[in-house]
Amino acid sequence: MKLAAIIPAAGSGERLGHALPKALVQVGQHCILYHAVAGAISHVDQVIVAAPSGSEHIFEHSIKEFVPAVKVVTGGEIRSASVASALKHIDKEITHVLVHDAARAFTPASVYLEVIHALSQGKDAVIPALPMVDTIKRVKDQLVLSTEERAALVRVQTPQGFKRDLLERAHEKSSSDPNADDAFLVEQLGERVHVVMGHEDAFKITVPNDLVLANLVVNRGRS
Ligand code: C5P
């Protein structure tokens, strides 16, 4: 098995309240992208980062200690377009691909290892997830329509692992849904997606409170 990691990092810092692209926001000594690449690099044979158009050089500079081992390519308007763009740059010998949000910068090694183990056992699509802690309700016009069965729901994280040809096939029919993850594209093909254990430290840095938690994790050290 030869593994590549695609790190979509082309999102904006808007919800985080930053003018900078989110991946360049500093946590401790380094930016979010640096932490994400540092967590991924020892698990794979190749790393490709999708950067916002026009920011490729700043991104390369922010992870310069990992370049040229890490390739920075131009991302797209939505996440799935960024992943599709990075997929075109994967080396010929790569057999499996992990897609990992830069924003989940502190994902512990245990999550990578769970996903990679499942791939090595012959699973073609693998996602890490955690149980729901909140009650989930479907609402419309500020009225509750229904209450979902919490035990049947999970919170999905990354890295999501795929057999390379399956991920390439899934991205041939790209989605216009900005929230679609790679597993969703695979589900659309009617293929099985396996679930392994995620970790609370694989949280996605999205809103300002997440930066408080991210700084705590940096001070404590990666799990
Ligand atoms: O916006 P959100 O945090 O959900 O995005 C998840 C990941 O996808 C982030 O790491 C973000 O940088 C990346 N992304 C991307 N291209 C986009 C939008 C988001 O690579 N156009």
Residues whose N, C-alpha, C, O or C-beta is under 5 A from the ligand:
A	BS01	C5P	P8 A9 A10 G11 A50 G75 G76 E77 I78 R79 S82 D101 A102 A103 I205
